[in-house]
């Protein structure tokens, strides 16, 4: 059974590149452009991983991940980031629960990192 990933990225181009890379590696990916759409997906499915970009249209990726994790306790979170502009982000206690994958990276490196995170943080599947 393949793992199911929820991807929150407001930029359609970035979301499309990440979705294609992960789907070609055998993952099922549900994309969301905003926190509301991501929350709607969480009402319908159990996900093995939540991937968020550092900033969405309305809130930081960290805050979005915290909000979504309340709706799916224990879901592993991978924040795929450029430079972490929030200087306090790495000192936040809650970030210790999240995996952070800084840019630059290739899609091959992203897929590898996703595999690592899923092995480190087994989660409930959609069985």
N, CA, C and O atoms as a Tinker XYZ file with bonds, in Angstrom:
   508  protein
     1  N      0.850000   -1.180000    0.000000    73     2
     2  CA     0.000000    0.000000    0.000000    64     1     3
     3  C      0.892000    1.238000    0.000000    63     2     4     5
     4  O      1.877000    1.310000    0.736000    81     3
     5  N      0.536000    2.202000   -0.829000    73     3     6
     6  CA     1.350000    3.414000   -0.877000    64     5     7
     7  C      0.857000    4.450000    0.129000    63     6     8     9
     8  O     -0.324000    4.506000    0.470000    81     7
     9  N      1.782000    5.248000    0.580000    73     7    10
    10  CA     1.439000    6.288000    1.563000    64     9    11
    11  C      0.729000    7.442000    0.878000    63    10    12    13
    12  O      0.906000    7.705000   -0.312000    81    11
    13  N     -0.087000    8.123000    1.685000    73    11    14
    14  CA    -0.864000    9.251000    1.191000    64    13    15
    15  C     -0.355000   10.519000    1.848000    63    14    16    17
    16  O     -0.189000   10.589000    3.066000    81    15
    17  N     -0.110000   11.523000    1.013000    73    15    18
    18  CA     0.496000   12.770000    1.471000    64    17    19
    19  C     -0.441000   13.937000    1.191000    63    18    20    21
    20  O     -1.031000   14.031000    0.115000    81    19
    21  N     -0.569000   14.823000    2.171000    73    19    22
    22  CA    -1.293000   16.074000    1.998000    64    21    23
    23  C     -0.255000   17.167000    1.816000    63    22    24    25
    24  O      0.612000   17.360000    2.669000    81    23
    25  N     -0.345000   17.879000    0.708000    73    23    26
    26  CA     0.607000   18.937000    0.366000    64    25    27
    27  C     -0.092000   20.285000    0.401000    63    26    28    29
    28  O     -1.041000   20.523000   -0.346000    81    27
    29  N      0.383000   21.164000    1.271000    73    27    30
    30  CA    -0.154000   22.525000    1.360000    64    29    31
    31  C      0.868000   23.481000    0.780000    63    30    32    33
    32  O      1.913000   23.727000    1.381000    81    31
    33  N      0.563000   24.018000   -0.388000    73    31    34
    34  CA     1.431000   24.990000   -1.055000    64    33    35
    35  C      0.538000   25.923000   -1.859000    63    34    36    37
    36  O     -0.191000   25.475000   -2.744000    81    35
    37  N      0.587000   27.204000   -1.562000    73    35    38
    38  CA    -0.303000   28.146000   -2.227000    64    37    39
    39  C      0.078000   28.393000   -3.681000    63    38    40    41
    40  O     -0.791000   28.723000   -4.488000    81    39
    41  N      1.340000   28.244000   -4.037000    73    39    42
    42  CA     1.798000   28.447000   -5.409000    64    41    43
    43  C      1.501000   27.201000   -6.237000    63    42    44    45
    44  O      2.027000   26.123000   -5.963000    81    43
    45  N      0.653000   27.359000   -7.248000    73    43    46
    46  CA     0.219000   26.219000   -8.054000    64    45    47
    47  C      1.395000   25.544000   -8.763000    63    46    48    49
    48  O      1.427000   24.317000   -8.862000    81    47
    49  N      2.352000   26.315000   -9.251000    73    47    50
    50  CA     3.500000   25.743000   -9.947000    64    49    51
    51  C      4.343000   24.873000   -9.033000    63    50    52    53
    52  O      4.721000   23.761000   -9.400000    81    51
    53  N      4.638000   25.376000   -7.848000    73    51    54
    54  CA     5.419000   24.605000   -6.873000    64    53    55
    55  C      4.651000   23.357000   -6.462000    63    54    56    57
    56  O      5.217000   22.267000   -6.371000    81    55
    57  N      3.361000   23.529000   -6.214000    73    55    58
    58  CA     2.531000   22.389000   -5.817000    64    57    59
    59  C      2.544000   21.317000   -6.905000    63    58    60    61
    60  O      2.635000   20.127000   -6.602000    81    59
    61  N      2.454000   21.726000   -8.155000    73    59    62
    62  CA     2.434000   20.787000   -9.271000    64    61    63
    63  C      3.751000   20.018000   -9.388000    63    62    64    65
    64  O      3.738000   18.804000   -9.593000    81    63
    65  N      4.880000   20.705000   -9.262000    73    63    66
    66  CA     6.184000   20.045000   -9.349000    64    65    67
    67  C      6.344000   19.018000   -8.239000    63    66    68    69
    68  O      6.781000   17.893000   -8.483000    81    67
    69  N      5.985000   19.409000   -7.012000    73    67    70
    70  CA     6.116000   18.490000   -5.874000    64    69    71
    71  C      5.164000   17.310000   -6.020000    63    70    72    73
    72  O      5.548000   16.168000   -5.766000    81    71
    73  N      3.917000   17.580000   -6.428000    73    71    74
    74  CA     2.952000   16.493000   -6.616000    64    73    75
    75  C      3.464000   15.479000   -7.634000    63    74    76    77
    76  O      3.428000   14.275000   -7.382000    81    75
    77  N      3.942000   15.961000   -8.789000    73    75    78
    78  CA     4.410000   15.052000   -9.845000    64    77    79
    79  C      5.595000   14.219000   -9.372000    63    78    80    81
    80  O      5.661000   13.020000   -9.643000    81    79
    81  N      6.534000   14.851000   -8.664000    73    79    82
    82  CA     7.705000   14.118000   -8.172000    64    81    83
    83  C      7.296000   13.018000   -7.207000    63    82    84    85
    84  O      7.790000   11.894000   -7.295000    81    83
    85  N      6.397000   13.336000   -6.289000    73    83    86
    86  CA     5.974000   12.351000   -5.293000    64    85    87
    87  C      5.099000   11.257000   -5.900000    63    86    88    89
    88  O      5.227000   10.086000   -5.542000    81    87
    89  N      4.217000   11.635000   -6.815000    73    87    90
    90  CA     3.371000   10.639000   -7.466000    64    89    91
    91  C      4.198000    9.686000   -8.318000    63    90    92    93
    92  O      3.896000    8.494000   -8.386000    81    91
    93  N      5.239000   10.203000   -8.970000    73    91    94
    94  CA     6.094000    9.322000   -9.784000    64    93    95
    95  C      6.874000    8.339000   -8.905000    63    94    96    97
    96  O      7.336000    7.303000   -9.383000    81    95
    97  N      7.017000    8.669000   -7.623000    73    95    98
    98  CA     7.680000    7.765000   -6.674000    64    97    99
    99  C      6.688000    6.812000   -6.010000    63    98   100   101
   100  O      7.074000    6.021000   -5.149000    81    99
   101  N      5.422000    6.878000   -6.400000    73    99   102
   102  CA     4.434000    5.939000   -5.890000    64   101   103
   103  C      3.548000    6.443000   -4.773000    63   102   104   105
   104  O      2.732000    5.686000   -4.245000    81   103
   105  N      3.690000    7.707000   -4.400000    73   103   106
   106  CA     2.856000    8.265000   -3.341000    64   105   107
   107  C      1.550000    8.794000   -3.926000    63   106   108   109
   108  O      1.505000    9.224000   -5.079000    81   107
   109  N      0.500000    8.760000   -3.130000    73   107   110
   110  CA    -0.749000    9.412000   -3.488000    64   109   111
   111  C     -0.715000   10.793000   -2.840000    63   110   112   113
   112  O     -0.515000   10.911000   -1.631000    81   111
   113  N     -0.910000   11.834000   -3.645000    73   111   114
   114  CA    -0.768000   13.201000   -3.155000    64   113   115
   115  C     -2.063000   13.971000   -3.367000    63   114   116   117
   116  O     -2.643000   13.969000   -4.453000    81   115
   117  N     -2.496000   14.627000   -2.302000    73   115   118
   118  CA    -3.639000   15.529000   -2.369000    64   117   119
   119  C     -3.096000   16.933000   -2.144000    63   118   120   121
   120  O     -2.518000   17.216000   -1.094000    81   119
   121  N     -3.276000   17.800000   -3.112000    73   119   122
   122  CA    -2.773000   19.155000   -2.995000    64   121   123
   123  C     -3.833000   20.112000   -2.484000    63   122   124   125
   124  O     -5.023000   19.949000   -2.750000    81   123
   125  N     -3.378000   21.111000   -1.744000    73   123   126
   126  CA    -4.270000   22.156000   -1.233000    64   125   127
   127  C     -3.563000   23.495000   -1.373000    63   126   128   129
   128  O     -2.371000   23.617000   -1.089000    81   127
   129  N     -4.318000   24.499000   -1.817000    73   127   130
   130  CA    -3.754000   25.831000   -2.004000    64   129   131
   131  C     -3.840000   26.679000   -0.745000    63   130   132   133
   132  O     -3.135000   27.679000   -0.613000    81   131
   133  N     -4.709000   26.276000    0.184000    73   131   134
   134  CA    -4.854000   27.059000    1.409000    64   133   135
   135  C     -5.219000   26.151000    2.578000    63   134   136   137
   136  O     -5.527000   24.973000    2.401000    81   135
   137  N     -5.177000   26.720000    3.757000    73   135   138
   138  CA    -5.417000   25.938000    4.974000    64   137   139
   139  C     -6.831000   25.356000    4.991000    63   138   140   141
   140  O     -7.027000   24.224000    5.433000    81   139
   141  N     -7.801000   26.109000    4.520000    73   139   142
   142  CA    -9.179000   25.622000    4.494000    64   141   143
   143  C     -9.331000   24.380000    3.638000    63   142   144   145
   144  O     -9.993000   23.421000    4.036000    81   143
   145  N     -8.720000   24.397000    2.461000    73   143   146
   146  CA    -8.789000   23.235000    1.574000    64   145   147
   147  C     -8.068000   22.040000    2.196000    63   146   148   149
   148  O     -8.535000   20.907000    2.087000    81   147
   149  N     -6.939000   22.290000    2.844000    73   147   150
   150  CA    -6.220000   21.212000    3.525000    64   149   151
   151  C     -7.067000   20.622000    4.652000    63   150   152   153
   152  O     -7.116000   19.404000    4.822000    81   151
   153  N     -7.723000   21.473000    5.411000    73   151   154
   154  CA    -8.584000   21.011000    6.500000    64   153   155
   155  C     -9.739000   20.168000    5.951000    63   154   156   157
   156  O    -10.136000   19.178000    6.565000    81   155
   157  N    -10.275000   20.562000    4.798000    73   155   158
   158  CA   -11.344000   19.776000    4.175000    64   157   159
   159  C    -10.858000   18.384000    3.796000    63   158   160   161
   160  O    -11.581000   17.407000    3.993000    81   159
   161  N     -9.633000   18.273000    3.250000    73   159   162
   162  CA    -9.073000   16.959000    2.924000    64   161   163
   163  C     -8.937000   16.109000    4.184000    63   162   164   165
   164  O     -9.204000   14.907000    4.162000    81   163
   165  N     -8.519000   16.744000    5.286000    73   163   166
   166  CA    -8.341000   15.995000    6.538000    64   165   167
   167  C     -9.653000   15.453000    7.088000    63   166   168   169
   168  O     -9.653000   14.478000    7.839000    81   167
   169  N    -10.763000   16.070000    6.724000    73   167   170
   170  CA   -12.071000   15.562000    7.149000    64   169   171
   171  C    -12.419000   14.267000    6.422000    63   170   172   173
   172  O    -13.191000   13.453000    6.929000    81   171
   173  N    -11.846000   14.078000    5.231000    73   171   174
   174  CA   -12.203000   12.947000    4.382000    64   173   175
   175  C    -11.223000   11.784000    4.437000    63   174   176   177
   176  O    -11.609000   10.633000    4.236000    81   175
   177  N     -9.951000   12.082000    4.709000    73   175   178
   178  CA    -8.907000   11.056000    4.631000    64   177   179
   179  C     -7.951000   11.139000    5.799000    63   178   180   181
   180  O     -7.816000   12.175000    6.450000    81   179
   181  N     -7.280000   10.007000    6.050000    73   179   182
   182  CA    -6.158000    9.981000    6.986000    64   181   183
   183  C     -4.900000   10.019000    6.130000    63   182   184   185
   184  O     -4.765000    9.259000    5.171000    81   183
   185  N     -3.986000   10.906000    6.486000    73   183   186
   186  CA    -2.762000   11.063000    5.705000    64   185   187
   187  C     -1.568000   10.539000    6.491000    63   186   188   189
   188  O     -1.544000   10.569000    7.722000    81   187
   189  N     -0.586000   10.062000    5.750000    73   187   190
   190  CA     0.639000    9.566000    6.358000    64   189   191
   191  C      1.654000   10.680000    6.589000    63   190   192   193
   192  O      2.561000   10.537000    7.408000    81   191
   193  N      1.499000   11.794000    5.865000    73   191   194
   194  CA     2.447000   12.895000    5.966000    64   193   195
   195  C      1.786000   14.186000    5.509000    63   194   196   197
   196  O      0.996000   14.199000    4.565000    81   195
   197  N      2.120000   15.260000    6.191000    73   195   198
   198  CA     1.705000   16.606000    5.788000    64   197   199
   199  C      2.958000   17.357000    5.373000    63   198   200   201
   200  O      3.905000   17.473000    6.152000    81   199
   201  N      2.967000   17.866000    4.153000    73   199   202
   202  CA     4.067000   18.703000    3.680000    64   201   203
   203  C      3.525000   20.116000    3.528000    63   202   204   205
   204  O      2.494000   20.332000    2.891000    81   203
   205  N      4.224000   21.069000    4.114000    73   203   206
   206  CA     3.803000   22.471000    3.986000    64   205   207
   207  C      4.986000   23.319000    3.530000    63   206   208   209
   208  O      6.142000   23.034000    3.842000    81   207
   209  N      4.667000   24.345000    2.800000    73   207   210
   210  CA     5.646000   25.355000    2.426000    64   209   211
   211  C      5.746000   26.314000    3.605000    63   210   212   213
   212  O      4.834000   26.351000    4.431000    81   211
   213  N      6.826000   27.095000    3.714000    73   211   214
   214  CA     7.005000   27.941000    4.889000    64   213   215
   215  C      5.961000   29.052000    5.016000    63   214   216   217
   216  O      5.686000   29.523000    6.119000    81   215
   217  N      5.380000   29.469000    3.888000    73   215   218
   218  CA     4.367000   30.518000    3.945000    64   217   219
   219  C      3.221000   30.161000    3.024000    63   218   220   221
   220  O      3.435000   29.722000    1.894000    81   219
   221  N      2.007000   30.349000    3.505000    73   219   222
   222  CA     0.825000   30.195000    2.674000    64   221   223
   223  C      0.305000   31.601000    2.413000    63   222   224   225
   224  O      0.937000   32.580000    2.810000    81   223
   225  N     -0.833000   31.707000    1.755000    73   223   226
   226  CA    -1.368000   33.029000    1.440000    64   225   227
   227  C     -1.777000   33.803000    2.685000    63   226   228   229
   228  O     -1.764000   35.034000    2.679000    81   227
   229  N     -2.138000   33.102000    3.745000    73   227   230
   230  CA    -2.679000   33.825000    4.896000    64   229   231
   231  C     -1.910000   33.617000    6.198000    63   230   232   233
   232  O     -1.960000   34.480000    7.075000    81   231
   233  N     -1.201000   32.502000    6.349000    73   231   234
   234  CA    -0.486000   32.226000    7.600000    64   233   235
   235  C      0.858000   31.574000    7.293000    63   234   236   237
   236  O      1.105000   31.138000    6.169000    81   235
   237  N      1.713000   31.513000    8.292000    73   235   238
   238  CA     2.992000   30.819000    8.099000    64   237   239
   239  C      2.742000   29.321000    7.970000    63   238   240   241
   240  O      1.735000   28.803000    8.452000    81   239
   241  N      3.669000   28.639000    7.316000    73   239   242
   242  CA     3.557000   27.190000    7.194000    64   241   243
   243  C      3.548000   26.515000    8.549000    63   242   244   245
   244  O      2.847000   25.525000    8.757000    81   243
   245  N      4.335000   27.059000    9.476000    73   243   246
   246  CA     4.384000   26.503000   10.829000    64   245   247
   247  C      3.008000   26.607000   11.489000    63   246   248   249
   248  O      2.512000   25.633000   12.055000    81   247
   249  N      2.398000   27.781000   11.415000    73   247   250
   250  CA     1.078000   27.965000   12.030000    64   249   251
   251  C      0.029000   27.094000   11.342000    63   250   252   253
   252  O     -0.855000   26.544000   11.998000    81   251
   253  N      0.131000   26.971000   10.014000    73   251   254
   254  CA    -0.791000   26.103000    9.283000    64   253   255
   255  C     -0.624000   24.652000    9.734000    63   254   256   257
   256  O     -1.607000   23.939000    9.938000    81   255
   257  N      0.627000   24.224000    9.887000    73   255   258
   258  CA     0.880000   22.851000   10.329000    64   257   259
   259  C      0.336000   22.618000   11.734000    63   258   260   261
   260  O     -0.240000   21.564000   12.005000    81   259
   261  N      0.510000   23.583000   12.625000    73   259   262
   262  CA    -0.022000   23.452000   13.984000    64   261   263
   263  C     -1.550000   23.315000   13.945000    63   262   264   265
   264  O     -2.119000   22.460000   14.623000    81   263
   265  N     -2.200000   24.157000   13.154000    73   263   266
   266  CA    -3.659000   24.129000   13.019000    64   265   267
   267  C     -4.120000   22.779000   12.461000    63   266   268   269
   268  O     -5.065000   22.182000   12.976000    81   267
   269  N     -3.450000   22.303000   11.409000    73   267   270
   270  CA    -3.854000   21.050000   10.775000    64   269   271
   271  C     -3.546000   19.843000   11.649000    63   270   272   273
   272  O     -4.270000   18.848000   11.619000    81   271
   273  N     -2.483000   19.930000   12.417000    73   271   274
   274  CA    -2.155000   18.817000   13.302000    64   273   275
   275  C     -3.228000   18.652000   14.382000    63   274   276   277
   276  O     -3.458000   17.534000   14.842000    81   275
   277  N     -3.877000   19.721000   14.789000    73   275   278
   278  CA    -4.978000   19.605000   15.746000    64   277   279
   279  C     -6.098000   18.757000   15.166000    63   278   280   281
   280  O     -6.823000   18.092000   15.907000    81   279
   281  N     -6.245000   18.774000   13.849000    73   279   282
   282  CA    -7.293000   18.014000   13.178000    64   281   283
   283  C     -6.851000   16.592000   12.834000    63   282   284   285
   284  O     -7.680000   15.738000   12.518000    81   283
   285  N     -5.551000   16.344000   12.895000    73   283   286
   286  CA    -5.007000   15.018000   12.629000    64   285   287
   287  C     -3.820000   14.791000   13.565000    63   286   288   289
   288  O     -2.665000   14.832000   13.143000    81   287
   289  N     -4.121000   14.552000   14.832000    73   287   290
   290  CA    -3.044000   14.420000   15.826000    64   289   291
   291  C     -2.004000   13.372000   15.428000    63   290   292   293
   292  O     -2.338000   12.279000   14.970000    81   291
   293  N     -0.760000   13.733000   15.613000    73   291   294
   294  CA     0.331000   12.816000   15.361000    64   293   295
   295  C      0.819000   12.743000   13.933000    63   294   296   297
   296  O      1.807000   12.063000   13.654000    81   295
   297  N      0.150000   13.430000   13.018000    73   295   298
   298  CA     0.592000   13.361000   11.630000    64   297   299
   299  C      1.997000   13.959000   11.512000    63   298   300   301
   300  O      2.244000   15.058000   12.008000    81   299
   301  N      2.913000   13.247000   10.864000    73   299   302
   302  CA     4.244000   13.812000   10.667000    64   301   303
   303  C      4.168000   15.022000    9.741000    63   302   304   305
   304  O      3.360000   15.051000    8.813000    81   303
   305  N      5.003000   16.008000    9.995000    73   303   306
   306  CA     5.002000   17.247000    9.216000    64   305   307
   307  C      6.401000   17.490000    8.671000    63   306   308   309
   308  O      7.391000   17.409000    9.398000    81   307
   309  N      6.462000   17.787000    7.390000    73   307   310
   310  CA     7.706000   18.180000    6.734000    64   309   311
   311  C      7.505000   19.576000    6.173000    63   310   312   313
   312  O      6.664000   19.788000    5.298000    81   311
   313  N      8.277000   20.524000    6.677000    73   311   314
   314  CA     8.228000   21.887000    6.149000    64   313   315
   315  C      9.338000   22.007000    5.120000    63   314   316   317
   316  O     10.521000   21.935000    5.454000    81   315
   317  N      8.948000   22.191000    3.865000    73   315   318
   318  CA     9.938000   22.383000    2.810000    64   317   319
   319  C     10.118000   23.878000    2.647000    63   318   320   321
   320  O      9.191000   24.599000    2.279000    81   319
   321  N     11.320000   24.324000    2.928000    73   319   322
   322  CA    11.545000   25.750000    3.073000    64   321   323
   323  C     12.674000   26.244000    2.205000    63   322   324   325
   324  O     13.578000   25.504000    1.817000    81   323
   325  N     12.583000   27.519000    1.917000    73   323   326
   326  CA    13.732000   28.214000    1.368000    64   325   327
   327  C     14.556000   28.595000    2.572000    63   326   328   329
   328  O     14.815000   27.766000    3.444000    81   327
   329  N     14.953000   29.799000    2.623000    73   327   330
   330  CA    15.627000   30.264000    3.827000    64   329   331
   331  C     14.545000   30.507000    4.862000    63   330   332   333
   332  O     13.502000   31.077000    4.543000    81   331
   333  N     14.773000   30.093000    6.068000    73   331   334
   334  CA    13.783000   30.298000    7.116000    64   333   335
   335  C     13.850000   31.753000    7.561000    63   334   336   337
   336  O     14.715000   32.142000    8.345000    81   335
   337  N     12.919000   32.543000    7.041000    73   335   338
   338  CA    12.916000   33.980000    7.315000    64   337   339
   339  C     12.533000   34.303000    8.745000    63   338   340   341
   340  O     12.917000   35.348000    9.271000    81   339
   341  N     11.790000   33.431000    9.371000    73   339   342
   342  CA    11.375000   33.650000   10.752000    64   341   343
   343  C     12.528000   33.221000   11.655000    63   342   344   345
   344  O     12.712000   32.031000   11.909000    81   343
   345  N     13.296000   34.182000   12.137000    73   343   346
   346  CA    14.490000   33.849000   12.914000    64   345   347
   347  C     14.160000   33.096000   14.190000    63   346   348   349
   348  O     15.008000   32.377000   14.718000    81   347
   349  N     12.952000   33.247000   14.691000    73   347   350
   350  CA    12.552000   32.551000   15.907000    64   349   351
   351  C     11.990000   31.160000   15.630000    63   350   352   353
   352  O     11.744000   30.395000   16.563000    81   351
   353  N     11.787000   30.829000   14.358000    73   351   354
   354  CA    11.133000   29.572000   14.024000    64   353   355
   355  C     11.873000   28.370000   14.603000    63   354   356   357
   356  O     11.248000   27.484000   15.186000    81   355
   357  N     13.177000   28.328000   14.452000    73   355   358
   358  CA    13.918000   27.158000   14.911000    64   357   359
   359  C     13.973000   27.048000   16.421000    63   358   360   361
   360  O     14.301000   25.984000   16.945000    81   359
   361  N     13.659000   28.127000   17.138000    73   359   362
   362  CA    13.682000   28.063000   18.590000    64   361   363
   363  C     12.316000   27.734000   19.175000    63   362   364   365
   364  O     12.199000   27.474000   20.373000    81   363
   365  N     11.296000   27.744000   18.347000    73   363   366
   366  CA     9.965000   27.409000   18.848000    64   365   367
   367  C      9.919000   25.953000   19.277000    63   366   368   369
   368  O     10.386000   25.070000   18.558000    81   367
   369  N      9.368000   25.712000   20.426000    73   367   370
   370  CA     9.285000   24.349000   20.948000    64   369   371
   371  C      8.529000   23.430000   19.998000    63   370   372   373
   372  O      8.902000   22.270000   19.824000    81   371
   373  N      7.477000   23.940000   19.389000    73   371   374
   374  CA     6.646000   23.107000   18.524000    64   373   375
   375  C      7.392000   22.624000   17.293000    63   374   376   377
   376  O      7.077000   21.555000   16.770000    81   375
   377  N      8.371000   23.380000   16.815000    73   375   378
   378  CA     9.101000   22.981000   15.625000    64   377   379
   379  C      9.897000   21.712000   15.872000    63   378   380   381
   380  O     10.231000   20.998000   14.927000    81   379
   381  N     10.201000   21.425000   17.109000    73   379   382
   382  CA    10.934000   20.205000   17.415000    64   381   383
   383  C     10.152000   18.971000   16.959000    63   382   384   385
   384  O     10.736000   17.906000   16.760000    81   383
   385  N      8.861000   19.106000   16.795000    73   383   386
   386  CA     8.039000   17.992000   16.340000    64   385   387
   387  C      7.993000   17.906000   14.815000    63   386   388   389
   388  O      7.516000   16.909000   14.274000    81   387
   389  N      8.473000   18.923000   14.121000    73   387   390
   390  CA     8.407000   18.971000   12.663000    64   389   391
   391  C      9.775000   18.704000   12.061000    63   390   392   393
   392  O     10.808000   18.984000   12.668000    81   391
   393  N      9.756000   18.162000   10.870000    73   391   394
   394  CA    10.971000   18.002000   10.086000    64   393   395
   395  C     11.066000   19.221000    9.170000    63   394   396   397
   396  O     10.061000   19.668000    8.618000    81   395
   397  N     12.264000   19.752000    9.014000    73   395   398
   398  CA    12.463000   20.905000    8.140000    64   397   399
   399  C     13.458000   20.505000    7.067000    63   398   400   401
   400  O     14.522000   19.964000    7.366000    81   399
   401  N     13.111000   20.772000    5.816000    73   399   402
   402  CA    13.955000   20.426000    4.683000    64   401   403
   403  C     14.230000   21.702000    3.895000    63   402   404   405
   404  O     13.389000   22.137000    3.109000    81   403
   405  N     15.403000   22.306000    4.100000    73   403   406
   406  CA    15.697000   23.582000    3.452000    64   405   407
   407  C     16.065000   23.436000    1.978000    63   406   408   409
   408  O     16.587000   22.407000    1.551000    81   407
   409  N     15.779000   24.489000    1.211000    73   407   410
   410  CA    16.204000   24.554000   -0.181000    64   409   411
   411  C     17.642000   25.045000   -0.205000    63   410   412   413
   412  O     18.134000   25.564000    0.798000    81   411
   413  N     18.303000   24.896000   -1.300000    73   411   414
   414  CA    17.828000   24.285000   -2.546000    64   413   415
   415  C     17.875000   22.763000   -2.471000    63   414   416   417
   416  O     18.696000   22.184000   -1.759000    81   415
   417  N     16.979000   22.132000   -3.222000    73   415   418
   418  CA    16.979000   20.678000   -3.316000    64   417   419
   419  C     16.392000   20.281000   -4.656000    63   418   420   421
   420  O     15.652000   21.043000   -5.280000    81   419
   421  N     16.730000   19.086000   -5.085000    73   419   422
   422  CA    16.146000   18.544000   -6.307000    64   421   423
   423  C     14.914000   17.729000   -5.930000    63   422   424   425
   424  O     14.696000   17.422000   -4.758000    81   423
   425  N     14.117000   17.386000   -6.927000    73   423   426
   426  CA    12.945000   16.559000   -6.635000    64   425   427
   427  C     13.380000   15.173000   -6.159000    63   426   428   429
   428  O     12.689000   14.561000   -5.344000    81   427
   429  N     14.504000   14.672000   -6.648000    73   427   430
   430  CA    15.018000   13.381000   -6.191000    64   429   431
   431  C     15.369000   13.458000   -4.708000    63   430   432   433
   432  O     15.070000   12.536000   -3.949000    81   431
   433  N     16.003000   14.555000   -4.293000    73   431   434
   434  CA    16.343000   14.737000   -2.878000    64   433   435
   435  C     15.087000   14.875000   -2.029000    63   434   436   437
   436  O     15.044000   14.375000   -0.904000    81   435
   437  N     14.066000   15.546000   -2.552000    73   435   438
   438  CA    12.807000   15.681000   -1.817000    64   437   439
   439  C     12.165000   14.312000   -1.604000    63   438   440   441
   440  O     11.736000   13.992000   -0.495000    81   439
   441  N     12.099000   13.512000   -2.650000    73   439   442
   442  CA    11.506000   12.171000   -2.532000    64   441   443
   443  C     12.280000   11.353000   -1.502000    63   442   444   445
   444  O     11.677000   10.649000   -0.692000    81   443
   445  N     13.595000   11.441000   -1.527000    73   443   446
   446  CA    14.419000   10.730000   -0.556000    64   445   447
   447  C     14.119000   11.196000    0.860000    63   446   448   449
   448  O     14.017000   10.381000    1.777000    81   447
   449  N     13.978000   12.497000    1.039000    73   447   450
   450  CA    13.687000   13.046000    2.369000    64   449   451
   451  C     12.307000   12.601000    2.848000    63   450   452   453
   452  O     12.134000   12.285000    4.025000    81   451
   453  N     11.334000   12.572000    1.954000    73   451   454
   454  CA     9.985000   12.108000    2.308000    64   453   455
   455  C     10.044000   10.663000    2.786000    63   454   456   457
   456  O      9.415000   10.311000    3.784000    81   455
   457  N     10.799000    9.823000    2.077000    73   455   458
   458  CA    10.945000    8.416000    2.495000    64   457   459
   459  C     11.541000    8.333000    3.900000    63   458   460   461
   460  O     11.084000    7.551000    4.732000    81   459
   461  N     12.566000    9.148000    4.153000    73   459   462
   462  CA    13.205000    9.163000    5.477000    64   461   463
   463  C     12.209000    9.558000    6.567000    63   462   464   465
   464  O     12.138000    8.914000    7.613000    81   463
   465  N     11.450000   10.610000    6.319000    73   463   466
   466  CA    10.498000   11.098000    7.317000    64   465   467
   467  C      9.428000   10.040000    7.587000    63   466   468   469
   468  O      9.052000    9.821000    8.739000    81   467
   469  N      8.943000    9.395000    6.550000    73   467   470
   470  CA     7.919000    8.359000    6.742000    64   469   471
   471  C      8.467000    7.175000    7.535000    63   470   472   473
   472  O      7.736000    6.562000    8.312000    81   471
   473  N      9.732000    6.853000    7.349000    73   471   474
   474  CA    10.341000    5.774000    8.133000    64   473   475
   475  C     10.537000    6.191000    9.590000    63   474   476   477
   476  O     10.374000    5.378000   10.500000    81   475
   477  N     10.887000    7.457000    9.805000    73   475   478
   478  CA    11.102000    7.957000   11.164000    64   477   479
   479  C      9.815000    8.139000   11.944000    63   478   480   481
   480  O      9.793000    8.010000   13.168000    81   479
   481  N      8.735000    8.442000   11.223000    73   479   482
   482  CA     7.459000    8.775000   11.860000    64   481   483
   483  C      6.332000    7.954000   11.257000    63   482   484   485
   484  O      5.514000    8.492000   10.509000    81   483
   485  N      6.270000    6.681000   11.559000    73   483   486
   486  CA     5.155000    5.895000   11.019000    64   485   487
   487  C      3.833000    6.474000   11.520000    63   486   488   489
   488  O      3.715000    6.876000   12.678000    81   487
   489  N      2.868000    6.507000   10.651000    73   487   490
   490  CA     1.568000    7.095000   10.968000    64   489   491
   491  C      0.479000    6.143000   10.484000    63   490   492   493
   492  O      0.754000    5.191000    9.752000    81   491
   493  N     -0.721000    6.399000   10.886000    73   491   494
   494  CA    -1.845000    5.575000   10.433000    64   493   495
   495  C     -2.021000    5.708000    8.929000    63   494   496   497
   496  O     -1.980000    6.812000    8.387000    81   495
   497  N     -2.217000    4.585000    8.264000    73   495   498
   498  CA    -2.442000    4.636000    6.821000    64   497   499
   499  C     -3.930000    4.698000    6.539000    63   498   500   501
   500  O     -4.751000    4.675000    7.456000    81   499
   501  N     -4.262000    4.774000    5.285000    73   499   502
   502  CA    -5.659000    4.854000    4.864000    64   501   503
   503  C     -6.319000    3.489000    4.757000    63   502   504   505
   504  O     -7.360000    3.363000    4.111000    81   503
   505  N     -5.755000    2.491000    5.359000    73   503   506
   506  CA    -6.313000    1.139000    5.255000    64   505   507
   507  C     -7.738000    1.073000    5.729000    63   506   508
   508  O     -8.348000    0.004000    5.705000    81   507
